[in-house]
Amino acid sequence: MDSLADPHLRFEPVVADPAGPRELVILGSTGSIGTQAIDVVLRNPDRFRVVGLSAAGGRVDLLAEQALRLGVRTVAVARPEAVEPLRAALAAKAAIGTHGPSGPLPTILSGPDAATELAGMECHSVLNGITGSIGLAPTLAALSAGRVLVLANKESLIVGGPLVKAVARPGQIVPVDSEHTALFQGLMGGTRREVRKLVVTASGGPFRGRTREQLAGVTREQALAHPNWDMGPVITINSATLVNKGLEVIEAHLLYDIPFERIEVVVHPQSIVHSMVEFTDGSTLAQASPPDMRMPIALGLGWPDRVPDAAPGCDWTKAATWEFFPLDTEAFPSVGLARQVGAQGGTAPAVFNAANEECVEAFLQGRLPFTGIVDTVAKVVAEHGEPDPGTSLTLADVLAAESWARAATAAYVKEGSR
C-alpha cells in the first residue's frame, strides 16, 4: 500500500507549480488554522496567492476583511443567512478602501455544499482547516480535482479513510497537524522498510498527572485552558480528554500505512518534540520546534520547499529540559478506544468521531461531566458493534453512521441528565 502522505516524493511533486505565486484555497479561513495560514501568506506574497476562502459564516466581518485584503475571487459560507451580512460587509469595507487592492467584489457561494464546490476550483493547493467531519466532502472534492490537499481536518481522513484512499494519489496529501508534520519530516530519514515505529507525542493537556477520580469534577474553563497551544474549543477539549491523540493515531496509520501496533503515544509536556520516527537500527529522529502552528502550516503550503522564518525556532542559548512520560491509559482511555475503532474500520471511526463531537458540545453546555465524554463515546461505539467486513464503505454509509451516532449519543446524554 502506498502512503497517502509520502515525504519521499519531494522531487516528484504531484502538481506542477505555474509561474508566479502558488494559488491557494483556504477552507475554514476564520478559524485558528485559517487565520494563521493567512498570516503566513501575507508575509510571503511572492510565494502564495489566495484565490478562495470559506467559513461557516459566523464571523462575516473578519471574512470580508480577509477576502478584500487577499483579493480573492470567491468566498463561500455554509450558512445561507450569512450571505447578505457578508455582502454588506464587503461593500462597506471596499468603500473605505483600506483593505487591499481595488477591484470587483468576490463571488459568494452559500449553503452546506459551498466549501465542497470551492475545494474543486482551479488552484494548486487546498488547505482544509475546517473542524469536524463536515470536512470530508471538501477533502474528496479537492483530491478528485487533482489539487494538493494540505490537510488540517483530520476528521475527514479518519471517518472516510477508504474513500480518501480511493481517490488520493501517493504524495497528494501533505499533513498540517504538528505531530504528522513531524512524522512526515522524520520519515525522510530512511526508507519505508527501515521504519520500526512511529512515536506520537502528547502534551498531556491541562490534566496531566491527574487520576480518573480527580478528573470527575473538571470544569469547562479548566478544560479549555491548554498549557501550550491556542486552539478552537473543540480541539482544546479533545486535547484535554486525549481524544485528539487517539484521532492522530488513526490518522498516522492511514497517512503512512504503519500498523497500529507500531504506533506509540508518549507524553511530552513541553510540546517541543512534536513526534519521532524510530528506525530498525535503533536510531530515532525527532522534529523539534516551539509550539507554533505557523511552521507546519507553512511547510504544508510550500511543500516540497520550506518557507524561511515561518515561525521562531528553538533558542539553544537557554537551558531547557524535555521530559517524556508513558501514557496513563486508565485516566485517559481514549487512545485505546481509538485504536479499537481504527482497527475495526468501516463506519466505526465515523461513529467514534460523531459521538465525540456531540459529547464535547454537551460538556461545553454543561449537560455532561468531563469523564462522561469518553465514557459515552465508548457506550455508543459498543452499541454500534462490529462492521460488516464484506461491505465496501460509501459516503452515504459514513453520513448514516454519523447520524445514528449523534442520535444515540443524545439519548445517552439525556438519560444521564435525569
N, C-alpha and C positions, 0 to 999 in steps of 0.2 A: 504493500500500500504506500503510495507517495504521500509525503507530508503536505498538508494544506498550506502551512506556513513554512517554506523551505529557505533558510538563510543561505544555502549553498547556491541558489540561483542568482547570486549577486551580479554575475556578469551576463546573465541571460534574462533581462527584465521582461515581464510578460506583456507590458505595454510600453511602446517606444515614446520617448518624450518629444513633443514638437518643438520647433524653435520658439524661444521666448519662455516666459514663466509657465510653470506647470499649472494646469487648470484643475480646480478642486470643487467638489460639492461637500458641504458640511451639514450633516443631519444632527439635529439637537443643538443648534448653534447658541441658544441662550442658556444652556446648562453648563456645568462645571467643565466638562471636556471641550465643549464647543467654544466657550469664551477663551479658554487657554489656547486652543488651536488658532483662534483669530489673532491672539497676541503674537503667536509665532509667525503667522502670515504677515501681519503689519510690520514686523521687524525684519522681514525678508521679502520685500516687494519685487526684487529681481528674480526670486525663485518661484514664488507662488502667486496665483490669482484665483480668487474665489468667484465662481460663476453662479452658484446656487446655494441657498440656505433654507433649512427647515426648522420648525419649532412647533411645540404643542399649541401655542397661541396665548399663553397666559402673561407674557411679558412683551406686549406689542411695541412699546416704546424702545426697548433695547433691541428688538429685532429690526425695527425700522432704522435705528441708528447704525446697526451693523450693515444692513443692506446698502444704505447710502454711502457709508464710509468705504465699503469694499467695492461699490459699483457693480453689484451682482445683477444678472439678467432675470433671475427667477427666485421668488420666495414662496415657500409652502407652509401652510398652517393646518394642523389637524382639526382644529375647531372652526367650523364654518362661521360661527358668530364672531370670530376674531377678524374676519375679512374687512369689514367696514372700519373698525377702530385702527387696523393696520394701515388701510388705505389713507385714512385721515392723518395718521402719524407720519407716514411717508411724505404726504403732501406738505404738511406743516414744517417738517424738518428740511425738506427740499427748498421751501420758500425762504427759509432763513439762510440757506446756502453755506452752512458751516460744517456740513458732514459729507466731505468727499467731492468727487467731480460732478459737474452738472451733466444732465442728460435725461433720457426718458426714465420714468419710474419703472421699477421691475414688475414683471408679470406676477400675479398672485395665483397660486394654486391652493385649493382648500379641500378639506374632507379627510377621512381616515386613510385614503389611498394617495394623498398628496405627496407624502415623503417617498413612497414607493415609485411614483411617477418621476419625481425629481432624481431619485437614485439611478435611473436609467438614462438620464440626459447626457449629452455629449460632454465629456471631460476626461481627464486622465485618472484621477483617484476620487473615491468617495469615502469620506470619514464618517462612519456610523457611530455617533455619540449619543444615540437615543438610549434611554434607560428602559429596561424591561423587554419582554418577549415580543412586544409590538414592533421591534426592530427586525424581526425575521423576514417579513415581506420585502423591506428595502434592501436587506442583505442579499436576498436571492435576486432581486432586480439588478443590483449593481454587478453581481457576478455574471448573471446571464447576459448583461450588456457588454461584458468584456472589460469592465473597469477594474483597477486595482482597488481592493477593499481594505481600507485602513480601519481595523476593527476594534472599537472600544465597547461595542454592545455584545458582551459575552453571551448574554441570554439567547440571542438568535442562533448562535452556533450550538449552544447546549440543548435547546429544545428541538432544534431542527437539524441535528448533526448529519444524518443520512441525506437529507435534502440538500444541505450545503455541499457535502462531499460529491453529490451527483453533478453539480454544476460548476464547482470551482476547479480551476486548473492548478497544478502544483506551483506554489510561489505567488498565487494571485492574492492571497490574504497576508497582510502584514499586521501583527497584533499590536495593540496600544497599551493594554494592561501592563503595569510596571513589571509584574512577575513574568509575563510572557515575552516582553521585550528583552528581559534579562536572559531567559532561556534561549530566545532567538539568537542573541549575540553569543552566548556561551556555546551553542551548538556549532558555531563557525569554527570552533577549536578542534574539531575532529570529524571523522566520518560517522555515518549513522550506526554502523556495526561496532564502533568504538564506544558508544554511549552505554554506560551501565545503568544510570538512573538520573532522573530529574529531581531536584530538591527545591520545592516551592517554599519561600519564606512567608511568614505571617507576623505582623507586629504583635498579635495577641489582643489588639483592641484596647479599649479602656478598662477591661475587666480581667486582664492577665493576672493569674495567680489566685483568683477567687475560686472557691468551691462552688458546686452546684447550689448548695444551700444558701450561700452568700449572694447568689445571682437572683434569688426569688423576688426580692423587693426592688430591683433596679428600676429607676425612673426613666421617663422619656428623655429628660435633659441630660442625665448621666450617660445614657446610651448614645446620644448624639455628640458627645464630647470626645471625639477621636484624638488621641495624643499626638499624632504625626501628620495626618492628612486632612485637607479641607475638601470635603466631597458633598454630594447631594444627600438628602436624608435617607433614601432607600439604601444606597450603597454603604452609608455610615452605619446603619442598623445591621446590615448584612455583615459588616466587618466586626461589629460587636458580638454577634452570635457565631461568627466564623463560617456562616453560610457562604459568604463570599469566597472563602478559601476552598470550600467544597466545590463551588461552581468552577473555580480556577483549576482544580484537579481534573474535573471533567473536560474543561477547555484544553488543558495541556495534552490530555490523552487524544483528543480529536485533532488538535493542530499538528502534533508531532508524531502521532501514531506510536506512542510508547505505552505499553501495558500498564494498567492501574497499579499492579504490584511493584512496578519500578518507578512510581511517582511518590515521593515522600514530602511531608509537610513538617517544617521546623519553625519554632517561634523565635523571632529576632526583633526584640523591642525597638531597636534604634531605626529600623527601616532604611538602612543604608545599603545592605546587600539585598538585592531585590529577588534574586533566585540564583541557583547554581546548577551546573551540569557536572556529574561525576562520570569519569571515563574508566574504561576497563583496566587501565594501567594503575589506577588508584589516584590519579590526579583529579582535582576539582577546579573548574573555572567559575568564578563568581563575578557578577556585574555589580558594581558599587557606584552609587551617586546619592546625593541628598534627596529627600522625598519631595520631588517637584515633577509634576506630570508633563511639563513642557518638553522635557527631554525625550520620553518615549513617544509623545505626540509628534515632535519634530522628526524623529527617526522614521516614524511611520509615513509622514507626509513626504519626506525627502528620499526614502529608500530607492536605490541602494547607496545613496550618498548621505553623509551626516551633515547636519546644519550647524555651523560653528556658533558657539556661545548660545546654544538653545536654552541652557539653564546652567546655574553655577555648579562647579564640580566640588569634590571633597577638598577640604582645607587641610593639607598634610603638614602644615606648620604648627597645628594644635594637637595636643594629646587627645586620644579618643579610645573608647573601649567598645567593642562589638560583642554582644552576648548572643548565645544560641541555647534554646531550651527545647526539650521534647514537648509535643502537643499533649495537653491534658484532655484525653478523649472522653473522660467521664463528665467533666464540667462542660465540654463543648463537643457533643456527639454529632454535630452537623457534618463534619468532614467524612466520618464513617458512613453516614446516611447517604451523602452524595456519591461516595464510591459505589455503594449498593445500587443506586438508581442508574448510575453511569454504566455499570456492568450489565444491568438488565436491558438497557437500551429501549428501543421502541418509543412509546409515549411516556415512559416513566420519568425521564428528565423534565418533560413538559409539565407533568403533574407536580413534581417536586418544586419547580420554579414558580408555577402559578400559585400553588398553595402558600409558598413562602411570601410572595408578593402580597397576597391577601392578609396573611398573618402580620406582616410588617405594618400594613395600613391599620389593622385592628389595634396593634400595640401603640402606634403613634396617636391613635384616637382614644386611648385609654380603655379599650374593650378587651384587651388580652395582656396577661403578665408577660414579662420578658422571657422567662423559661417556657412559657406556653407557645412561643413562636415555633421552635424546633419540635416540641412535643406534638403540636397539632399537625405540623408538616409530616411527621412520622406516621401519625394516625391515617392521614389522607393517603400517603404512599402505600401503607399496608392495605387499606381498603381497596385501592386501585388494583393491587395484585400484580402478577407476572404478565408481561406482554406475550402475545402470540408470536412465537419465533418464526412462523411461516408467513407472516403478514408483512408486506413492504410498507414503509411509512409514507404517508401523503400529507400535504399541508392541511387538508380537511381533518385528518386524524389528529394532528397537533392541536388545531383550533378546538376540536370537540373535546379532547382530553383536558385542555386548559379550562374550557367552560365547565366541564364536570368537576374539576378540581376546585375551582373557585366556589361553586355551589356547595360542594362537600365541606370545604373549609368554613364557609359562612355558617353552615349548620353546626359544626363543632364549636365555633366561637360563640354562637348564640346559646348553645347548650351549656357551655362553660360559664356564661354570664348570669345564668339563672340562680 
